[in-house]
Amino acid sequence: MQGVPSKRDDAAGKDGARRPGAGEGTPRHVAIIMDGNGRWATKRSLPRVAGHRAGMEAVRRVVRAADARGISFLTLFSFSTENWARPAEEVSELMGLLKFFIRSDLAALHRQNVRIRVIGAREGLAREIVALLDEAEGLTRANTGLTLVIAFNYGARAEIAAAARHLAAEVAAGRLAPEAITEGLLGEALPSADIPDPDLLIRTSGEQRISNFLLWQSAYAEFYFTPVLWPEFDDAALDEALSAFAGRKRRFGGL
Ligand code: FPP
């Protein structure tokens, strides 16, 4: 069955090898719902956009920390398909921050051997953003260090529906038998097919929801919720999550 890693595989990179810095209980793939930027700003009587800017600093910190700890894949939920419902000014600020982040950090990430992957719909994004996302993926494609997966304009249900549409079209064209559609085949039809399932899913800010993030891929993820607001998420907060993960017993439905 696809997508059920053994404990032995934890911390293995895309080539299956453990990355430098990874210990026995280091998760191979950590995914984060970065929540609480707005509340962080409001607590300081600042506009919400100030929270997102501080959130970008936390992104930089966690990428460095994840890399240093030998994590192979780090997925960050940066903009959801539902975030379009926010006021236009905030949407525009979030788009601007992504552009700023790629323009200012791409060269350094590339030097750090970070491979960037983007999941989420390209449709609906400005051409300039699509070009930057393509550039980031293209430049870092052959890198062998941490894979930073940016979930941008991402919605899990939409991605599963797109995979189902693709398989249905294959059936309609006579290239696929309905009985041949397995969990493995559906998983392979997702854009994240080459990325292992997350081992640890963290959500900050005290909320305990999955909010349409990696629904298929998180079937066996360990969940970790922390009250820390995203702009305050630092190395110590990551270490706490990693140590909670190391203490979990994963059974993948077995005994
Ligand atoms: C949730 O906080 C956070 C977001 C909707 C966006 C996350 C974006 C960043 C961390 C900025 C930069 C990212 C990159 C990759 C450059 P919220 O606004 O929902 O907080 P609230 O629940 O307190 O209102």
py3Dmol code that shows the C-alpha trace and the ligand (Angstrom):
import py3Dmol

protein = """\
ATOM      1  CA  MET A   1       0.000   0.000   0.000  1.00  0.00           C
ATOM      2  CA  GLN A   2       1.221   3.454  -0.866  1.00  0.00           C
ATOM      3  CA  GLY A   3       1.984   6.153   1.657  1.00  0.00           C
ATOM      4  CA  VAL A   4       2.533   4.176   4.842  1.00  0.00           C
ATOM      5  CA  PRO A   5       6.169   4.667   5.758  1.00  0.00           C
ATOM      6  CA  SER A   6       7.804   2.408   8.289  1.00  0.00           C
ATOM      7  CA  LYS A   7       9.399   3.922  11.385  1.00  0.00           C
ATOM      8  CA  ARG A   8      12.753   2.893   9.905  1.00  0.00           C
ATOM      9  CA  ASP A   9      12.162   5.256   6.985  1.00  0.00           C
ATOM     10  CA  ASP A  10      11.695   8.321   9.196  1.00  0.00           C
ATOM     11  CA  ALA A  11      13.977  11.208   8.245  1.00  0.00           C
ATOM     12  CA  ALA A  12      14.935   9.605   4.930  1.00  0.00           C
ATOM     13  CA  GLY A  13      15.362  12.072   2.084  1.00  0.00           C
ATOM     14  CA  LYS A  14      14.073  11.771  -1.460  1.00  0.00           C
ATOM     15  CA  ASP A  15      16.764   9.180  -2.145  1.00  0.00           C
ATOM     16  CA  GLY A  16      15.749   7.284   1.011  1.00  0.00           C
ATOM     17  CA  ALA A  17      18.934   8.205   2.911  1.00  0.00           C
ATOM     18  CA  ARG A  18      18.825   9.801   6.360  1.00  0.00           C
ATOM     19  CA  ARG A  19      19.869  13.463   6.179  1.00  0.00           C
ATOM     20  CA  PRO A  20      22.753  14.771   8.292  1.00  0.00           C
ATOM     21  CA  GLY A  21      21.466  15.939  11.676  1.00  0.00           C
ATOM     22  CA  ALA A  22      18.507  13.538  11.704  1.00  0.00           C
ATOM     23  CA  GLY A  23      18.213  11.250  14.714  1.00  0.00           C
ATOM     24  CA  GLU A  24      16.341   7.969  15.242  1.00  0.00           C
ATOM     25  CA  GLY A  25      12.994   9.643  15.916  1.00  0.00           C
ATOM     26  CA  THR A  26      13.301  12.574  13.514  1.00  0.00           C
ATOM     27  CA  PRO A  27      10.268  12.827  11.236  1.00  0.00           C
ATOM     28  CA  ARG A  28      11.038  12.705   7.535  1.00  0.00           C
ATOM     29  CA  HIS A  29       8.244  15.126   6.657  1.00  0.00           C
ATOM     30  CA  VAL A  30       6.875  17.916   8.861  1.00  0.00           C
ATOM     31  CA  ALA A  31       3.861  19.914   7.655  1.00  0.00           C
ATOM     32  CA  ILE A  32       2.754  23.117   9.360  1.00  0.00           C
ATOM     33  CA  ILE A  33      -0.481  25.116   9.439  1.00  0.00           C
ATOM     34  CA  MET A  34       0.987  28.516  10.291  1.00  0.00           C
ATOM     35  CA  ASP A  35      -1.861  30.081  12.238  1.00  0.00           C
ATOM     36  CA  GLY A  36      -2.128  33.113  14.505  1.00  0.00           C
ATOM     37  CA  ASN A  37      -0.506  35.945  12.541  1.00  0.00           C
ATOM     38  CA  GLY A  38      -3.593  38.137  12.878  1.00  0.00           C
ATOM     39  CA  ARG A  39      -3.962  37.569  16.622  1.00  0.00           C
ATOM     40  CA  TRP A  40      -0.252  38.239  17.160  1.00  0.00           C
ATOM     41  CA  ALA A  41      -0.665  41.629  15.473  1.00  0.00           C
ATOM     42  CA  THR A  42      -3.946  42.502  17.198  1.00  0.00           C
ATOM     43  CA  LYS A  43      -2.384  41.787  20.609  1.00  0.00           C
ATOM     44  CA  ARG A  44       0.186  44.452  19.778  1.00  0.00           C
ATOM     45  CA  SER A  45      -2.348  46.918  18.331  1.00  0.00           C
ATOM     46  CA  LEU A  46      -0.724  46.461  14.927  1.00  0.00           C
ATOM     47  CA  PRO A  47      -2.480  45.915  11.597  1.00  0.00           C
ATOM     48  CA  ARG A  48      -2.942  42.245  10.588  1.00  0.00           C
ATOM     49  CA  VAL A  49      -0.395  42.669   7.800  1.00  0.00           C
ATOM     50  CA  ALA A  50       2.284  43.228  10.448  1.00  0.00           C
ATOM     51  CA  GLY A  51       1.457  39.746  11.730  1.00  0.00           C
ATOM     52  CA  HIS A  52       1.971  38.245   8.283  1.00  0.00           C
ATOM     53  CA  ARG A  53       5.297  40.052   7.938  1.00  0.00           C
ATOM     54  CA  ALA A  54       6.420  38.689  11.304  1.00  0.00           C
ATOM     55  CA  GLY A  55       5.113  35.316  10.100  1.00  0.00           C
ATOM     56  CA  MET A  56       7.540  35.495   7.191  1.00  0.00           C
ATOM     57  CA  GLU A  57      10.430  35.839   9.645  1.00  0.00           C
ATOM     58  CA  ALA A  58       9.143  32.701  11.383  1.00  0.00           C
ATOM     59  CA  VAL A  59       9.141  30.952   7.986  1.00  0.00           C
ATOM     60  CA  ARG A  60      12.817  31.824   7.545  1.00  0.00           C
ATOM     61  CA  ARG A  61      13.594  30.573  11.071  1.00  0.00           C
ATOM     62  CA  VAL A  62      11.766  27.291  10.719  1.00  0.00           C
ATOM     63  CA  VAL A  63      13.334  26.526   7.321  1.00  0.00           C
ATOM     64  CA  ARG A  64      16.812  26.959   8.853  1.00  0.00           C
ATOM     65  CA  ALA A  65      15.867  24.953  11.955  1.00  0.00           C
ATOM     66  CA  ALA A  66      14.237  22.109  10.004  1.00  0.00           C
ATOM     67  CA  ASP A  67      17.283  21.902   7.742  1.00  0.00           C
ATOM     68  CA  ALA A  68      19.671  21.818  10.706  1.00  0.00           C
ATOM     69  CA  ARG A  69      17.661  19.021  12.323  1.00  0.00           C
ATOM     70  CA  GLY A  70      17.869  16.792   9.272  1.00  0.00           C
ATOM     71  CA  ILE A  71      14.194  16.976   8.332  1.00  0.00           C
ATOM     72  CA  SER A  72      13.843  16.011   4.674  1.00  0.00           C
ATOM     73  CA  PHE A  73      10.524  17.653   3.757  1.00  0.00           C
ATOM     74  CA  LEU A  74       8.912  20.748   5.276  1.00  0.00           C
ATOM     75  CA  THR A  75       5.483  21.755   3.969  1.00  0.00           C
ATOM     76  CA  LEU A  76       4.145  25.193   4.878  1.00  0.00           C
ATOM     77  CA  PHE A  77       0.477  26.120   4.362  1.00  0.00           C
ATOM     78  CA  SER A  78       1.022  29.635   3.043  1.00  0.00           C
ATOM     79  CA  PHE A  79      -2.254  30.467   1.302  1.00  0.00           C
ATOM     80  CA  SER A  80      -5.389  28.355   1.171  1.00  0.00           C
ATOM     81  CA  THR A  81      -8.060  28.390  -1.517  1.00  0.00           C
ATOM     82  CA  GLU A  82     -10.360  29.694   1.258  1.00  0.00           C
ATOM     83  CA  ASN A  83      -8.057  32.664   1.996  1.00  0.00           C
ATOM     84  CA  TRP A  84      -9.425  34.462  -1.115  1.00  0.00           C
ATOM     85  CA  ALA A  85     -12.437  35.273   1.098  1.00  0.00           C
ATOM     86  CA  ARG A  86     -10.317  37.699   3.166  1.00  0.00           C
ATOM     87  CA  PRO A  87     -10.412  41.444   2.495  1.00  0.00           C
ATOM     88  CA  ALA A  88      -8.711  42.335  -0.813  1.00  0.00           C
ATOM     89  CA  GLU A  89      -6.028  44.317   0.993  1.00  0.00           C
ATOM     90  CA  GLU A  90      -4.981  41.308   3.081  1.00  0.00           C
ATOM     91  CA  VAL A  91      -5.028  38.968   0.062  1.00  0.00           C
ATOM     92  CA  SER A  92      -2.838  41.410  -1.785  1.00  0.00           C
ATOM     93  CA  GLU A  93      -0.443  41.630   1.174  1.00  0.00           C
ATOM     94  CA  LEU A  94      -0.136  37.823   1.306  1.00  0.00           C
ATOM     95  CA  MET A  95       0.557  37.701  -2.459  1.00  0.00           C
ATOM     96  CA  GLY A  96       3.114  40.486  -2.032  1.00  0.00           C
ATOM     97  CA  LEU A  97       4.851  38.650   0.815  1.00  0.00           C
ATOM     98  CA  LEU A  98       5.231  35.500  -1.258  1.00  0.00           C
ATOM     99  CA  LYS A  99       6.758  37.527  -4.100  1.00  0.00           C
ATOM    100  CA  PHE A 100       9.049  39.314  -1.654  1.00  0.00           C
ATOM    101  CA  PHE A 101      10.097  36.028  -0.027  1.00  0.00           C
ATOM    102  CA  ILE A 102      11.010  34.367  -3.314  1.00  0.00           C
ATOM    103  CA  ARG A 103      12.790  37.429  -4.681  1.00  0.00           C
ATOM    104  CA  SER A 104      14.794  38.027  -1.533  1.00  0.00           C
ATOM    105  CA  ASP A 105      15.496  34.471  -0.339  1.00  0.00           C
ATOM    106  CA  LEU A 106      15.630  32.253  -3.430  1.00  0.00           C
ATOM    107  CA  ALA A 107      19.368  32.672  -4.079  1.00  0.00           C
ATOM    108  CA  ALA A 108      20.241  31.917  -0.442  1.00  0.00           C
ATOM    109  CA  LEU A 109      17.913  28.906  -0.328  1.00  0.00           C
ATOM    110  CA  HIS A 110      19.537  27.605  -3.497  1.00  0.00           C
ATOM    111  CA  ARG A 111      23.010  28.033  -1.951  1.00  0.00           C
ATOM    112  CA  GLN A 112      21.707  26.124   1.079  1.00  0.00           C
ATOM    113  CA  ASN A 113      20.856  23.231  -1.287  1.00  0.00           C
ATOM    114  CA  VAL A 114      17.120  23.609  -0.504  1.00  0.00           C
ATOM    115  CA  ARG A 115      14.777  22.168  -3.144  1.00  0.00           C
ATOM    116  CA  ILE A 116      11.545  24.123  -3.517  1.00  0.00           C
ATOM    117  CA  ARG A 117       8.280  22.483  -4.525  1.00  0.00           C
ATOM    118  CA  VAL A 118       4.948  24.219  -4.825  1.00  0.00           C
ATOM    119  CA  ILE A 119       1.588  22.514  -4.419  1.00  0.00           C
ATOM    120  CA  GLY A 120      -1.762  24.178  -5.059  1.00  0.00           C
ATOM    121  CA  ALA A 121      -3.626  25.551  -8.054  1.00  0.00           C
ATOM    122  CA  ARG A 122      -1.715  27.821 -10.439  1.00  0.00           C
ATOM    123  CA  GLU A 123      -5.064  28.912 -11.927  1.00  0.00           C
ATOM    124  CA  GLY A 124      -6.300  32.133 -10.383  1.00  0.00           C
ATOM    125  CA  LEU A 125      -2.800  33.361  -9.499  1.00  0.00           C
ATOM    126  CA  ALA A 126      -1.252  36.403 -11.168  1.00  0.00           C
ATOM    127  CA  ARG A 127       1.126  35.576 -14.007  1.00  0.00           C
ATOM    128  CA  GLU A 128       3.978  37.216 -12.105  1.00  0.00           C
ATOM    129  CA  ILE A 129       3.450  34.868  -9.140  1.00  0.00           C
ATOM    130  CA  VAL A 130       3.228  31.783 -11.333  1.00  0.00           C
ATOM    131  CA  ALA A 131       6.490  32.823 -13.009  1.00  0.00           C
ATOM    132  CA  LEU A 132       8.221  33.238  -9.643  1.00  0.00           C
ATOM    133  CA  LEU A 133       6.954  29.878  -8.377  1.00  0.00           C
ATOM    134  CA  ASP A 134       8.162  28.233 -11.601  1.00  0.00           C
ATOM    135  CA  GLU A 135      11.534  29.959 -11.274  1.00  0.00           C
ATOM    136  CA  ALA A 136      11.942  28.776  -7.661  1.00  0.00           C
ATOM    137  CA  GLU A 137      11.081  25.189  -8.569  1.00  0.00           C
ATOM    138  CA  GLY A 138      13.206  25.243 -11.727  1.00  0.00           C
ATOM    139  CA  LEU A 139      16.327  26.721 -10.124  1.00  0.00           C
ATOM    140  CA  THR A 140      16.327  24.340  -7.155  1.00  0.00           C
ATOM    141  CA  ARG A 141      15.071  21.182  -8.894  1.00  0.00           C
ATOM    142  CA  ALA A 142      18.343  19.251  -8.614  1.00  0.00           C
ATOM    143  CA  ASN A 143      19.123  20.266  -5.023  1.00  0.00           C
ATOM    144  CA  THR A 144      19.511  17.431  -2.559  1.00  0.00           C
ATOM    145  CA  GLY A 145      18.996  19.093   0.843  1.00  0.00           C
ATOM    146  CA  LEU A 146      15.741  19.977   2.579  1.00  0.00           C
ATOM    147  CA  THR A 147      12.685  20.007   0.309  1.00  0.00           C
ATOM    148  CA  LEU A 148      10.591  23.067   1.150  1.00  0.00           C
ATOM    149  CA  VAL A 149       7.052  22.472  -0.064  1.00  0.00           C
ATOM    150  CA  ILE A 150       5.096  25.719  -0.339  1.00  0.00           C
ATOM    151  CA  ALA A 151       1.352  25.049  -0.295  1.00  0.00           C
ATOM    152  CA  PHE A 152       0.025  28.119  -2.062  1.00  0.00           C
ATOM    153  CA  ASN A 153      -3.526  28.555  -3.319  1.00  0.00           C
ATOM    154  CA  TYR A 154      -3.876  25.063  -1.934  1.00  0.00           C
ATOM    155  CA  GLY A 155      -7.019  23.142  -1.031  1.00  0.00           C
ATOM    156  CA  ALA A 156      -6.958  19.413  -0.348  1.00  0.00           C
ATOM    157  CA  ARG A 157     -10.482  18.649  -1.541  1.00  0.00           C
ATOM    158  CA  ALA A 158      -9.839  20.455  -4.819  1.00  0.00           C
ATOM    159  CA  GLU A 159      -6.640  18.482  -5.408  1.00  0.00           C
ATOM    160  CA  ILE A 160      -8.408  15.171  -4.693  1.00  0.00           C
ATOM    161  CA  ALA A 161     -11.263  16.167  -7.033  1.00  0.00           C
ATOM    162  CA  ALA A 162      -8.715  17.033  -9.757  1.00  0.00           C
ATOM    163  CA  ALA A 163      -7.049  13.624  -9.345  1.00  0.00           C
ATOM    164  CA  ALA A 164     -10.469  11.927  -9.565  1.00  0.00           C
ATOM    165  CA  ARG A 165     -11.258  13.916 -12.745  1.00  0.00           C
ATOM    166  CA  HIS A 166      -7.970  12.842 -14.271  1.00  0.00           C
ATOM    167  CA  LEU A 167      -8.632   9.152 -13.529  1.00  0.00           C
ATOM    168  CA  ALA A 168     -12.224   9.447 -14.779  1.00  0.00           C
ATOM    169  CA  ALA A 169     -10.930  10.892 -18.055  1.00  0.00           C
ATOM    170  CA  GLU A 170      -8.509   7.956 -18.381  1.00  0.00           C
ATOM    171  CA  VAL A 171     -11.423   5.546 -17.846  1.00  0.00           C
ATOM    172  CA  ALA A 172     -13.589   7.430 -20.364  1.00  0.00           C
ATOM    173  CA  ALA A 173     -10.773   7.242 -22.917  1.00  0.00           C
ATOM    174  CA  GLY A 174     -10.567   3.484 -22.433  1.00  0.00           C
ATOM    175  CA  ARG A 175      -7.024   3.623 -21.039  1.00  0.00           C
ATOM    176  CA  LEU A 176      -7.949   2.585 -17.497  1.00  0.00           C
ATOM    177  CA  ALA A 177     -10.331   0.015 -16.017  1.00  0.00           C
ATOM    178  CA  PRO A 178     -12.408   1.272 -13.056  1.00  0.00           C
ATOM    179  CA  GLU A 179     -11.245  -1.759 -11.014  1.00  0.00           C
ATOM    180  CA  ALA A 180      -7.645  -0.631 -11.527  1.00  0.00           C
ATOM    181  CA  ILE A 181      -8.290   2.503  -9.454  1.00  0.00           C
ATOM    182  CA  THR A 182      -6.588   1.815  -6.147  1.00  0.00           C
ATOM    183  CA  GLU A 183      -5.447   4.008  -3.257  1.00  0.00           C
ATOM    184  CA  GLY A 184      -1.982   3.879  -4.796  1.00  0.00           C
ATOM    185  CA  LEU A 185      -3.198   5.071  -8.200  1.00  0.00           C
ATOM    186  CA  LEU A 186      -5.201   7.931  -6.737  1.00  0.00           C
ATOM    187  CA  GLY A 187      -2.202   8.948  -4.616  1.00  0.00           C
ATOM    188  CA  GLU A 188      -0.043   8.936  -7.741  1.00  0.00           C
ATOM    189  CA  ALA A 189      -2.505  11.250  -9.485  1.00  0.00           C
ATOM    190  CA  LEU A 190      -1.971  13.923  -6.815  1.00  0.00           C
ATOM    191  CA  PRO A 191       0.618  16.652  -7.436  1.00  0.00           C
ATOM    192  CA  SER A 192       2.402  15.559  -4.252  1.00  0.00           C
ATOM    193  CA  ALA A 193       2.891  11.990  -5.512  1.00  0.00           C
ATOM    194  CA  ASP A 194       6.682  12.225  -5.230  1.00  0.00           C
ATOM    195  CA  ILE A 195       6.577  13.679  -1.714  1.00  0.00           C
ATOM    196  CA  PRO A 196       6.270  11.224   1.197  1.00  0.00           C
ATOM    197  CA  ASP A 197       3.226  11.606   3.434  1.00  0.00           C
ATOM    198  CA  PRO A 198       3.721  13.943   6.405  1.00  0.00           C
ATOM    199  CA  ASP A 199       4.795  12.199   9.591  1.00  0.00           C
ATOM    200  CA  LEU A 200       4.093  15.181  11.822  1.00  0.00           C
ATOM    201  CA  LEU A 201       1.459  17.859  11.261  1.00  0.00           C
ATOM    202  CA  ILE A 202       1.781  20.948  13.456  1.00  0.00           C
ATOM    203  CA  ARG A 203      -0.833  23.674  13.861  1.00  0.00           C
ATOM    204  CA  THR A 204       0.019  26.787  15.818  1.00  0.00           C
ATOM    205  CA  SER A 205      -2.207  29.260  17.706  1.00  0.00           C
ATOM    206  CA  GLY A 206      -4.256  26.756  19.704  1.00  0.00           C
ATOM    207  CA  GLU A 207      -6.746  25.920  16.929  1.00  0.00           C
ATOM    208  CA  GLN A 208      -7.291  22.198  16.460  1.00  0.00           C
ATOM    209  CA  ARG A 209      -8.510  21.820  12.881  1.00  0.00           C
ATOM    210  CA  ILE A 210      -7.026  20.522   9.642  1.00  0.00           C
ATOM    211  CA  SER A 211      -8.705  23.219   7.481  1.00  0.00           C
ATOM    212  CA  ASN A 212      -8.590  21.389   4.136  1.00  0.00           C
ATOM    213  CA  PHE A 213      -4.809  20.798   4.350  1.00  0.00           C
ATOM    214  CA  LEU A 214      -3.223  17.546   3.059  1.00  0.00           C
ATOM    215  CA  LEU A 215      -6.377  15.507   3.779  1.00  0.00           C
ATOM    216  CA  TRP A 216      -5.277  12.497   1.738  1.00  0.00           C
ATOM    217  CA  GLN A 217      -1.629  12.616   2.753  1.00  0.00           C
ATOM    218  CA  SER A 218      -2.271  12.993   6.514  1.00  0.00           C
ATOM    219  CA  ALA A 219      -4.044   9.660   6.923  1.00  0.00           C
ATOM    220  CA  TYR A 220      -1.364   8.489   9.374  1.00  0.00           C
ATOM    221  CA  ALA A 221       0.231  11.787  10.392  1.00  0.00           C
ATOM    222  CA  GLU A 222       0.785  12.526  14.055  1.00  0.00           C
ATOM    223  CA  PHE A 223      -0.945  15.788  15.008  1.00  0.00           C
ATOM    224  CA  TYR A 224       0.633  18.356  17.292  1.00  0.00           C
ATOM    225  CA  PHE A 225      -1.197  21.492  18.402  1.00  0.00           C
ATOM    226  CA  THR A 226       0.586  24.318  20.179  1.00  0.00           C
ATOM    227  CA  PRO A 227      -0.808  27.562  21.603  1.00  0.00           C
ATOM    228  CA  VAL A 228       2.241  29.439  20.253  1.00  0.00           C
ATOM    229  CA  LEU A 229       1.199  32.027  17.648  1.00  0.00           C
ATOM    230  CA  TRP A 230       3.005  31.521  14.329  1.00  0.00           C
ATOM    231  CA  PRO A 231       5.157  34.705  14.479  1.00  0.00           C
ATOM    232  CA  GLU A 232       6.552  33.419  17.797  1.00  0.00           C
ATOM    233  CA  PHE A 233       7.271  29.902  16.570  1.00  0.00           C
ATOM    234  CA  ASP A 234      10.998  29.395  17.047  1.00  0.00           C
ATOM    235  CA  ASP A 235      13.624  26.660  17.310  1.00  0.00           C
ATOM    236  CA  ALA A 236      12.512  25.769  20.848  1.00  0.00           C
ATOM    237  CA  ALA A 237       8.879  25.423  19.740  1.00  0.00           C
ATOM    238  CA  LEU A 238       9.946  23.176  16.872  1.00  0.00           C
ATOM    239  CA  ASP A 239      12.069  21.094  19.228  1.00  0.00           C
ATOM    240  CA  GLU A 240       9.080  20.632  21.544  1.00  0.00           C
ATOM    241  CA  ALA A 241       6.993  19.357  18.647  1.00  0.00           C
ATOM    242  CA  LEU A 242       9.788  17.039  17.515  1.00  0.00           C
ATOM    243  CA  SER A 243      10.245  15.655  20.982  1.00  0.00           C
ATOM    244  CA  ALA A 244       6.480  15.026  21.318  1.00  0.00           C
ATOM    245  CA  PHE A 245       6.642  13.205  17.969  1.00  0.00           C
ATOM    246  CA  ALA A 246       9.616  11.103  19.045  1.00  0.00           C
ATOM    247  CA  GLY A 247       7.552   9.904  22.033  1.00  0.00           C
ATOM    248  CA  ARG A 248       4.570   8.784  19.935  1.00  0.00           C
ATOM    249  CA  LYS A 249       4.006   5.135  19.049  1.00  0.00           C
ATOM    250  CA  ARG A 250       2.932   4.867  15.423  1.00  0.00           C
ATOM    251  CA  ARG A 251       1.009   1.731  14.583  1.00  0.00           C
ATOM    252  CA  PHE A 252      -0.445   2.553  11.150  1.00  0.00           C
ATOM    253  CA  GLY A 253      -3.581   0.643  12.077  1.00  0.00           C
ATOM    254  CA  GLY A 254      -1.659  -2.391  13.314  1.00  0.00           C
ATOM    255  CA  LEU A 255      -0.899  -3.426  16.878  1.00  0.00           C
TER     256      LEU A 255
END
"""
ligand_1 = """\
24
FPP
C -2.808 32.333 9.305
O -2.852 33.359 10.262
C -1.760 32.562 8.313
C -1.974 32.767 6.978
C -3.312 32.797 6.372
C -0.888 33.013 6.054
C 0.455 32.453 6.358
C 1.438 33.351 5.750
C 2.649 33.650 6.243
C 3.247 32.994 7.427
C 3.424 34.732 5.570
C 4.548 34.430 4.708
C 4.644 33.121 4.018
C 5.551 32.884 3.041
C 5.771 31.521 2.498
C 6.354 33.967 2.512
P -4.213 34.174 10.437
O -4.116 35.418 9.647
O -5.378 33.304 10.090
O -4.185 34.480 11.981
P -5.449 34.658 12.934
O -6.162 33.328 12.965
O -4.822 35.013 14.236
O -6.288 35.773 12.353
"""
view = py3Dmol.view(width=600, height=400)
view.addModel(protein, "pdb")
view.setStyle({"model": 0}, {"cartoon": {"style": "trace"}})
view.addModel(ligand_1, "xyz")
view.setStyle({"model": 1}, {"stick": {}})
view.zoomTo()
view.show()
